Amino acid sequence: MLIVRGTKKLRDRMKGAPTAGSDDESTTVLGDWFVNALFWKPQVALLVNSRTFLPVYVPLAPAKTLLDRIPDAIESALRAHGVPEEIIAAERSAMSEVRLAPTNDRTVLGVMNEFAYLGEVFVTNGRLDLETLSMKMSDIIVGPLDKRAGTPGRELAAVLGTDPTAADKRNPLAQVIALFNDERGQEPKPVSPKMAAHDARRTGTKKRAGTAKAFQLKVTLRDIKPPIWRRVLVDGSATLDEVHDVIQAAFGWWNSHLHEFRIGGRDYGAPDPDWDMSQVLDETRYRLDKLAAEGDKFRYVYDFGDDWDHDVHVEKVLARSEVDEVPACIAGRRACPPEDCGGTWGYEEFLVAIADPSHERHAELVEWNGGDFDPEAFDPSEFDDNLHLGSFAISFDD
């Protein structure tokens, strides 16, 4: 059996589809697949595997036959990634029965949101066909895989125990990555260059001493009143990817979307040699104390879909001896908005609906959030757990 977990807007278009019972489970090796409707022109269904985060884009229409077409789409995607035919046959056999169910994992939906946004950009700018787009997106670094294989394509190979280079031979994107390595004089590695940069991240999670300065930053979400903010301490020698980790942990974001710092008219983030949307400097190579000083202000943007824009103010630069430990979250106000709620406007709608039991969307959004939501809640003691565990996934329906 294959359980396909559809978002509400898609399930609404698939009335009459066979549904999974509460005790039903996928018997496939790859487990459940999530699916959402993307209202592009023409409309597209985006599949994301819950175990590997592998994306597959297929035509949505006709929606009433989508559930029947999903096994074919998964089979084609696995073949495109060089999965051996005997594994494909076993997976296909296990998908002989397909049932629809609600979504239940925020992390998968966060990654899906990223693929929806980036996919639309690539399709609009490059007019890619859906199979090429699926392969291209399978080589994107996703946050939940940062301690694993890094990209969905590599994670697929790791889960199935197959040769990851088999997909590289079929994926033109891998050839671009190889060329990028060669041009920089780097020895080819068994992971993409994006993963190599990404592996350097999260060192900001270490409590460290010995550097001369500690930066006190006040980070405030834009366009929300009353304000949501956090005050954090960061070692002056921290690179921007480490500052990113600290901000994520202080707010309680899930680190499942792209981000950028905008400092002095330049953008810093996780550059991708295959993207030509912007000139982004590699955040792992730039230290905070080389880019900012006391009194300076800059911006941090997280999730280019919801566009959570943060103002960062360097309030103080302290002697390292003046603080107990870094990084740390020492103050703040109000709860972090639920991720993927639609940005500041969606958050306003969410707050109105969840506070009013008579609101037409109250029950839906309480279920979506996994329970009630207190916008005034803030607990700085959660910072260390967020920073070290890096786990923000909470089961929920869309």
Secondary structure, DSSP 4 states (H G I P E B T S, - for coil): -EEEEE-HHHHTTSTT--B--TT----STT--EEEEEE--SS-EEEEEETTT--EEEEE--SGGGHHHHHHHHHHHHHHHTT--HHHHHHHHHHTSSEEEEE---HHHHHHHHHHHHHHHHHHHHH---HHHHHHHHTTS--GGGTTTTSSHHHHHHHHHT--HHHHHHH-HHHHHHHHHHHHTTPPP-SS-HHHHHHHTTTGGGS-----SEEEEEEEEETT-SS--EEEEEEETT-BHHHHHHHHHHHHT--S-S-EEEEETTEEEE---TT--S---EEGGG-BHHHH--TT-EEEEEE-TTTTEEEEEEEEEEEEGGGSS-SSEEEEEESPPPPTTS-HHHHHHHHHHHHH-TTSTTHHHHHHHHTS---TT---TTHHHHHHHH---------
